[in-house]
């Protein structure tokens, strides 16, 4: 759940669409055009950085974070929208209308690199305004067409997640881990306010995410100011309201760091680390999976890791959501990120949070029951 925002009004330029459609000759060999954009891009950019792999297959993944197969799948999701609503001016320097594949490549490169629109445009032979239009049209389409890649799991999948966590870590009834990260922004002077200024004196927007045993995002919350505490952010989420209303996590729980409250469905570590070190070690092994997922997200889609220059705060949640959708699509497609993609530093470097004082009696009971289960399981293994 994000804060209330202005409704989006999609501008459909029918006249421009008609003009664009007349520019596309029916005699064009579409396959040739499709392959041409990659050949031109590779020849121009393959030696642009020392880290670019010499192998074209790996090079494709380096620039766009996904394999060619996954790229084609993403194109299939947005193709209808990108063809049916072609804005005016979407042409390259040779005067040819951009293919769907090239539009998707431009958008993915902008999200993956976090580089300026001018820099991305130069790499593809298009202008800054084209990069801006293409990226936003891609984001709007992905929000709708790829939303099935980020949803709360069906009961059968929940049971599978719980089983995997129990086998790996011994925790019964656990179905995820939660964490939050700041998306840092530079705002125009007229938009700066204490609401958006966080504890590190940055202007930022929060992203809260719940992940499963495969580092897939199951639920996200974004759009809220980074000045909030994570416990307050949690309570503003639809997920919190569903859990408190008994409509989600019925008998199950997720794990969280000490900055979150201890609730029957949200289990935090013990404060006395030494006396309950056994529990906290097991708990931490699951909790850091949320950290890893956010490090992968910000590492793969660097637009979220770099300081965003004057973003539209009403559009930024959509950018964040689509990056999370792409993260899940990579996992769902069986793609593997290059080893150097995830951040080598913490996803929220420079931020420290105090422990939350909220502890419920029912939460304490659930945590004690988990501890006894772990101790019993440990003793059984030793016998």
N, C-alpha and C positions, 0 to 999 in steps of 0.2 A: 504494500500500500504506500503510495506517495502522497504528499500534501496536495490539496486541491489545486488544480492548475487550469489555465485557460484552455477552452476547447479548441482543437485544431480545425482550421478550415482549409481543406485541400483545394488548391486553385487548379482547376482543370481548364487548360487553354486549348479549346477545341479548334480554334482557327490555326494556332501554331502546330497542333497535332496534324492537321490536314496538310499544312505546308511541308512538314517533315516527311509525311508519308509519300508525298509526290517526289521527293528527292531519292527515294530508294528504288532503283530499277529492278524490275522482276527478273532481269537477265543476269543479275549479280550472282556469282558463285558464293553463296553464303558460307559454306565450309571454308573456302579460301580466306574470306574475311575474318572468320573466327580464329583461324590459326595464325593469321598475319599479326594480330596485336601482340601475341606472346613472342614471336620471333623478333619483332621490332624492339619490344621491351627488353628481351634478354640480350640482344646485341648491344643495346645502348647502356644497360645497367649491370651486366654480369661482372664487370671489373670495377664497379663504383666503390666497393668497399673490400678490404682484405678478407673479411669474414664470409663473403659470398662463396658458396660451394662451387666447384668447377663443374660438377654434375648437374645437368639441367633439371632432373627430377627433384633433387635436393634443393636446387636453386629456387624452384617454384615454391617449395615449402618455406624456404627462408624468407621470401618476399611476401607471401600471402598466408602463411601459417597453416595451410591445409594442403592435402594432396590434391592432385588433379581430379581424382575421382570425387572427393568431397567438394571440390570447387564446382564440378559439374552438377552435383546435387543441389548446392546453394543456388546456382543459376536456375535450376529447374523450379525452385521455390518462388523466385521473384520474376521469372521471365514474363509471365502474363502482365504483371503490373508495369514492368519496364518497357514493354512493347506497346501497351495500350495507352500509356500516358507519356509519350516522348515530348519533353519541353523543347522550345526553340533553342537553337544555338548549340546543341550537343553534337559538335563535329570536331574532328581532330585537325591538325594543321594542314593536312592534305585535302580537307574539305569533305571528308567522308563521314557519314552518320556513324556514331559509335554503336558497336554491337552490344548486346546484353553482356557478353563475356567481358568485354573491355570495361563496361560500366561497373560490373561486380569487382573486377580486378582493381580498379581505381578506388572504390570504396573500401575494399579489404586492405589495400596498401595504406590508405589514410588512417584507418583504425589500427593497423598493425604497427606502423612506424611512429605514429604520433607526430610526423613531420608536418611542416606548414603546407597549406594548400598550394602555394606557389611551387614548393619543392616537389610535391607529388605530381602536380601538373606537368612540370618540366620532365619528369621521368617517363611520362606517357605521351608527351607532345600535345597537351591540352592546356587551356587557360585555368586560372584560379577559380573563376566563376563556374566553370564546368565541373571542377572537382567538388565544389560546394553543392551544386545541384544534384550531381550523381550520388554523392554520399548521403545526402538527406533523403532522396527518393529510395535508395537502397534501405536505409534505416526504417522508413515508414512501411515499406513492403515487408521487411523481415519481422517487424513487430506483429504483423497480422499472420503472415504465412508460416512463420517458424515457431509460433507460440506453443505448439504441442511438444516442443523440446524442453520446455521448462514448466513443469506442473507437479503438483503433489502426487506421489505414486499411488497406484491402485493397491488394494489390500495384499494381493499376492506378492507384489514387489516389495512392500513393507516387510512382509514375513521373510523374504529373501535377504533384505538388508539387515534385519535383526539377527538372522542366522549367521551371516558373514561376520558381523561385529562380535558375536558371541564366540565363534570359532577362533577369530584372530586375537581378541582381547579379553574374552571371558565375561564381558558385560552382557547381561540378559536384557532384552526388550529395548535396546538402544537402536535408534533409527537415524541418527545423524549428529552433526556438530555445527555449531553456530559461531560466527565471528563477524566483525564489521571493519570497514576500512574507509579512509577519507579520500575523496577525489578532489585534488587541489585546483583552485581556479584563480585567475587574475580578473577582477571585476572592474567595470567602469566606476569612476568616482561616484556617480549618481546612484549606483546600486550597492555600494558598500554599506554594511551595517554590522552591528555587534552580533546580530542573529547568525550571520554567516562566518564570523571570525571565530576560529576554534582555539583550543588551548595552546597550540603551537604558533599562534598569531598568523595563521593562514586562513584565507577564505576557502571554504571547502564544502562539499556535499557528501553525505554519508551513503554508504552501500552496506547493507546487512545481508548476509547470505547463510543459508543452511545447506550443507552438503551431505552426500551419502558416502558409502564405503568405496565408491569409485571416483570420488572428488567431483561428482556431478552436482550442479546446483538444483536443489529441490524447491527452494523458495527464496525470493529476494525482496528487499525493501529498499527503496532509494527515493531521492527527491528532498530529503529532510536536511536541514543545516548541520554542518559538522561541529557546531558549538554544543550540540546536545551530548548527553552521556549515552553510552550504549544501552543502559537500562531504560532510559527514557525513550530511546529510539525503538526498543523492543515493544514497549507498551503502546506505541503509536501504530504498530503494525496490525494488519488484519490477521496474521498468524497468531499473535498473542490473544486477540479477541476470540478466535476460533478455539484455541486451546483452553482458555478460561471458561468458555461456554460449553466445553465437553464435546465439541464437534471435530476435534483433531487430537491426535496422540492420546487415544483412549487406552490407558494402561502402558503406553510406551513413553519414551523420553528422548531428549537430545542432550548433549553435553555442551558446556560453555565455560569460559574463563571466569575468574573471580569477580570481574567487573559486572557480571550479570547477577540477578537475584536467584536465590535457591528456591525453586518451585517444584511441585510434584512431577512436572513434565520437563523441567529444565534443571539438570544436575551440574552443580559447580564443585570445585575441589574443596577439600578441608583446608582450613587456615593453618592448623598445626601440622606442618609438613612431616615432621619426624615421626610422630605417633601414628600417622596415617599415610606414611610414605608409599606403602604398598598400593593403596587405593589410588592415590594421586598419580602414581606412575602409570597405572592402567588407564586412568581417566585422561591423562595428558596425551597418551599415544593416539587416542581417538580425537581429542580436541584439536591437535595440531593439523589434522586433515583439513579443517576449515582454513587454517593459515596457509597451507600448501595450495589449496584451490585458489585463494585470492592472490597468492604469489604467481601462480600460473596465469591467472586472468590478467593481472597488470603487466606481467612479463610478455605475454603473447600480444595483447592489445595495448600497446604503449601509449595510446592516446589517453588512457586512464591513469597512467603512471606519471606522465609529464604534466607540468603545470598548464592547465587549459587556458588559452588566451581569450578572455571575454566571451565565455559561452553563453548561449541563451539558457537561462536556468529552467525555462519551461520545456526546452528540448533536450537538455542534458540527461534527464532520466531515461529518455528513449535511447540515447547513445549507449548508456550504461547497460540497459536491458539487452540491446542487440549484441553487445560484447559478451554478455553472459549466455545468450542463446548460442553464439558461435562457439564459446567454450564447451557447451553441452553437445553441440553437433560434432565437434572434434572427437569427444569421448564416444558418442553414439555411433560414429562412423568407424571407430577403431583406429583413428589416426593417433600417432604419437608425436608430441612436440619434440623439437631438437633439444638436446640437453642444455644448451646455452640460452634457451628462451625464458624459463621461469626466473623470477628475480632471485639473485643470490643474497639479497638483503631482505629484511622483514618488509612485508607489504605496506606497513604503516610506520615506517621508520621515523623516530622523533616524537612519537606519541606514547605517553604513559597514562595508565588509568588506575584509579584507586579501586579497591575492593568495594563491592556493593554491600551495604549493611542489611538489605532486605533478606530475611531468612524465614521461610514459613515452616510451621511444625510438620505439615504433611510432607514437605520437601525433605526435611531432616529424616523422617521415617523412611522414605523411599531410598535415600542415600545410605542409611544404616542397613537396610535390607540388601542393597547391592553389595555393600562391604562384607556382610556375612556370607553372601553367596560366593563372592570371590575367595574369601578365606576358606570356606568349605571346599570349594573346587580345588584350591591349592593343596589343602591337606589330603584330599582324595588322590591327587596326582602323586604325592609323596609316599603314600602307602604302597 
